[in-house]
């Protein structure tokens, strides 16, 4: 059994004139996607034959391009086979966003909200997001939002071997890596540990709404004794749009969300979406140095911690899901 290629996110299917990112025989994508056993996706090849493929997808929950910032998207073809790659750019409300992009290998810059290409086995690539079209070469305006990534593969093993990376930089001092939020791994509550003293040590966070409706997220802060010492809420973050295929993203300093004075030692920050799923990113600034914090599945304060911990562990071991498993501003860390 095979499934027709889905048109979610308005993505562009990679070219079929180069390396083969598909199989010429039927394959089973059920280990990497929410499809029935023996199912795959199909595409018509220039020869008239049918190609069979799987895909994995996810979102980098924020990007920052222009205003002195550059976002680089890196990925490589695994040793096992060629892959097709598609990146789509969105603003913080989940609307399509046009950006100037460039390949550091010398390829000319282009403009648009979608970049698609094919990588041979072991071939690496980088796509740089420069800023708003028409503002080059200085790109004075900061554009932020999210990047949706979809990887097309000829077999499940290749899909599970691909890990795209987003690197955010503001030369000469700021450069950090941001993990991808794979589809199927969203969760209602997330937490991380950091230090927020209102001075050199600052925590910032991004919440990407993985639900269907606009949602206000609660942010709780706990001190080293486990006592709650702060409480705040985000604005309503737009939900998943059936038109664009993406949801909204909200980014800010922790101190702008939780406005009470916080102790200077280690803190736990819990982002609580109630029953609504999200993907969360948190950063720790220490002067000019910035690090990505380890964000973990957590539970709401009124939920049984034992039951939720078991469920979370199982979800963390689950395979990456394709877009069929979905419901469907740049960080204010330090001044440049």
N, C-alpha and C positions, 0 to 999 in steps of 0.2 A: 504494500500500500504506500502511496506517495501523496504528499500534500502540495498544493500549488504554492508558489512563492508568495509570501505575505507582503502587503504594502504598507505596513505600519511605519510611522515616523517619516513617511515620504522618502525613504532611503532610496538611493540609486544602486542597483545591482552592479557589481564590479564588471569590467570588460571581460568578454569571453574570447578575445583575440590573442591573449598572451598565455602565461603559465596556467595550467588547469587547476583551479581551486575547487573543482567538482569531480565526482566519480562517474564513470561511464556505466557502472552497474548499480543496482539499488543498494542502499545502505540503511542501517538502523540508527536513528538519532535519539532514541528514547533515553539514552544515558546522559544526554546533555540538554535535552529540551523536554517540554511538557507535551509530548506526542505519544501516540500509541506505539507499542513495540512493533518494529519493522517499518515504521514510517520515516520519511525524509521529505525534503523539499525538492522541487524540480525546476529546471530551466531549459528552454529550447536553445540548442547550440546552432552556430552558423551552418554546420553541416546538415542540419535537420534532425540530428540525434537528440536524445534527452540526457541532460546532466542531472545528477543527484547530489545534494549537499545538505550539510547541517549548518547551524550557526549558533554562536553565543553572542550575548549582548549585555551592555551595562552602561552606566552613566558616570562620568566624572562630574561631581556635583557642583563644581564651579570652574570658571576660567577667568583670566584677567589679561586683556590685551590692549596695548596703547597706554598713554600716560606714563611711559617709562617701564612698563611691564610687558613681558612676552610669555606666552604659554606654548610649550613644545609638547607635541604628542609623538611618542616613540613606540614602535612595535617591530617585531621581526618574524619572518616566516620560520616555523619550527623545522627541524631537520627532516621530519617525516613527510612533508608535502607543502605545496604552495597554498596560499590563503588569499582571499579577497578581503579588503578593508573598506569600511565606510564610516566617516565621521560626520555628524550633523551638529550645528551650533545653534544654541538657543539663548535668549535673554533671561533675566531673572523671573519673568512672568510665564516662561514656557513658550514664548513665541519664537519663530524662526529669526535668526540674526545673521546678517551678512557680515563677513570679515575678510580682510586681505590675508592671504596665506602664502607661504613660500616653502620650498624644499631646499634645505641647506646644501644639497648636492649640486646646486647651480641651476636648477629648474626655475623658470620664470614665475613671478608672483601671479596669483589669481585672486578673484573675488567671488564670494558666494557663501551660501549657508551649508554647503555639502562638499566633501572631498572624498573621492573614491579612487582606489588603485589596487593593483595586484602585486603580491610579493612572492618571489620564488622561494624555494626551501633555503633556509639560512640567510635570507636577504633582509637586512635591517632597513628601517626608514625613520625619518623624522619630518613632521609637518609643523611649521611655526605659525602661530596665530599672531598677527602683527597689530591689528587694530581696525578701525572703521574704514571702509572704502573711501578713497578720495582724500584721506588725511596724511598719506605718506609723503615723504619718508619719515617725518618726525612723529606722526600719530599722537597728537597731544591729548586726545580724549580717551578716558579709560572705559573699556567695554567689558562687562562681566556677564556671567550666566553659567551655562552648563554645556557639556559635550556628550552626545550620545554616540557610542561606538558599537558597531556590529561587525563580527568576524565571520566570514563564510569559509567553510572547510569541507574537504572531500571525505572526512571520516571523523568519528568522535574523538579519537586519540589526538588528532591534530588540533581540534577545537579546544581540548583541555590543556594543551601545551602553550597556548597563546595568552600572553598577559600584557596588554597595552599599559603604558605609563604616561602620566601627565607630569611635566616639570614646569613649575612656576618660577619665574626669575625676574628680579629687578636689579640689573647690574649696577655696581660691582659686588654687592654684599649679599643679596637675598637669592637663594636658590633652594627649592625643596621639591620633593616628590609627593604626588597625591595618588592614593590608590583608587582603582576603579570600583564602583559599587555594582557588582554583577546582578543582573536581573534574577529574581528568585530568592535573593538573600536579604530582602528588605525586612524590617522589624519595627515594632511600635516604640520600644524604649532602647536608648543607647547611653553609654556612659564612658568617661575617661577621667584621668587624674592629671591635675596641673596646679600651677601656682599663679594666683592673681592678687598682686599687692598694690595695684594702681600706679606702680612705678615702672621699673625695668621689666618686671615679669607680668606678662599679659596673656590671657587666654582668649582666643577667638573661635567662633564656630560657624558652621554652615549646616542648614537643615534643608534637605531636598524632599519635598512632599511626594511620597509614593502612592498616595490615595487618590480617590476620584473627586473629592470635594475640597474646597478651601478649608484649611485647618489652622488653628492656633495651637502652638506647641508650648508646653510648660517646661521651664528649666529650673531644676532644683540644685542647690549647692549644699554639700555636707562637709564638715570640718574633720579634723583628725580623730575626733572621738565618735564620729558617726552621727552627730547632731546636725539637723538641718539649720543652716545659717543664712540662707538666701533663697528667694523665690521670684521668678519673673516669667513673662510670656513673650512669645514672638508675635509680630503682626500675623494676620491671616495670610497663609502662604497658598497661592493658587494650586488647585488640584490638577490631576491628569486631564489633558485636553484631547478629545477625540479628533480634533481638527489637526493639531500639530504633532500629536503623539508624545508630548512631553509635559512635565509639571513645573511648578515654580520652585525657585531656590531663594533662600534668605540667608544672608551672611552679616555678622556684626561682632563686635567685641562683647565678651561676656558681661563686662561692666555696664554696657548700654542696655542689656536685657535684664540683668539682676542689679538693681540700682542701690541696694543696701551695701553698707561697708562690710567687707569680707576680711577674715583673718589672713595673715601673710603666709602661713604655712601651706602644706599640701592639702588640696581640696579634691573632692569628687564632684563632677558635674554630670547630672542626669537629665537627658532630654526625653520628655515623656509626651507621646502622641496619643495617649489613651488607647483606643482600638485602631487608630489610623497608622499605617506603616510609613516609614521614612528611611532615608539614608543620611548619615551624619558624618561630618568631618570636623575635627578640632585641631587647632594649632597652638603651640606654646611659643611665645616670644620671650627672649631673654636679651634685652637690649636690641642689637641689630641681628642677633642670631634667632632663627625660627626653626622649629622642629614639628613634624607631624606626630600627633599623639595617637597612641593605640586606642581605638574606639571598640568597645565590646558590646555584645548583646546584654541587655539587662531586663529588669522587670519593674513594673509600677510599684510604689510603696505599699499598696493594698493587696498586691498579688502574692500568692504563695511562692516564696523564693525557690523551694525545692522543685516544685512542679515546673516552674518557668525555666529554671536552670537546665533541667533535663531536656525540655523542648528546644531550648536555644542550642544546646550542644548538638542535637540531631540536625537542626537547620544549618549549623556551621559546617557539617560534614556533607550536606546535600550537594549534588552536582550543580554546575552553573546552569541556569535556565535561559531559554530564549525569550523573545519578546512576548510569546504567547502566555508566559507566566505573569506578566505585568498586569496590574489593575488598569493598568495603563498609564549680587554685586561683589564684586571682588572683596577679598578679606581686608578688614580694617585692622591690620596687625600692628604696624609701626609706620611712622611717617617716613617718606623718602627724602 
